[in-house]
Amino acid sequence: MSIFVSLLTTELNIPEAACLKDKRQVLRSLLTRMSNKFKVAVAEVDHLNSHQQACIATATVSNTKAQVHRILMAVSQFIQAEPRITVQSETVEII
């Protein structure tokens, strides 16, 4: 049996966040919607004390490499469609 684990790491900029409370409100909304829509694990993993920068990690597991890739590409498009953020970079790893 094959098991594939994939990780999408996304560096974000939240230009309208004036404080950590603003940033966390945007991220909480985004992460909850991602988790509910795609059934993935997602968390903020870096830049925790910066009010305009964030790094989020999204993980998923499947029995096919194509499926984990499809899920992460859909998640990536979903993140990029969020008008309150700008994606600075993203990295995909499949194990």
N, C-alpha and C positions, 0 to 999 in steps of 0.2 A: 504494500500500500504506500502510495506517495503522499506526502504532506508538504505543502508550500506555504511559507509564511512570508508576507510582504510588508514593507514599511515605506511609507511616504512621509518624508520630512519636509516641511514647508516653512520658509522664512517669510514673515509677513510684516507689513508696515500698516499702521492704523493712524493715518494723518490727522483725523479729527479728534483723537483722544487727547484731552487736556490733562487727564490724571489717570491713575491706575484704575479707579472705579469705572471710568468711561471705557478703558481698554477691556476690562474684565466683563463688562456688560456685552460688548460686541462679541468677545470670544465665547462667553457662556452660551449666547444665542446660536452662534455658528456651530460650536462643538455639539450641542444638544441636537440640532437639526441634522448634522452629519451622522451622528450615532443612530438616530431614529430612522433616517432615510436609507442608509447603506448597511446598517448592522455591523459597524466597525468599532474598534476601540480607538479612542482619540484623546489626546491630552496635550496641554501646554507643557513644553519641556525645557525651554530656555528663554532668556530675557524676561524673567519673572518680575523684575522690579523696574523695567523700562516701560514708560507709559505709551510709547508709540511703536515699539518693536515687539514681536512675538515669534516664537518658533513652536509649531505644533507637529506632533507625530501621530500618524494614522496607521493602524495595523489591521491586517485581515489574514485569514487562514482559509485554504481550500485544498481540494485534492488535485487541482490542475493549475499549472502555471498560467495558462491563458485566463482563467477565471480571476485569479488574484490581480493580474495585470488589468483586466477589464474593470474591476471594482475600483482600483486605485486611479485609473484614468477618469472614471466618472466622478470620483471624489475630487480630483484635481480640478475638473471643469466646474464643479459645484463651488469650490473655494474661490476660483477666479471670477465667478459670476457675482460674488458678494460685493455690493457697491461701496461698502464702508472700509474695505481693505485693499491693499495692493500687494500682490505676490512678488517678492524679490527674488526668490529662488526655490527650487524644489529638487529633491533627490528621491529616487525610487530604488529600493533594494528588495530582491526576491531571494529567499534562502530555500 
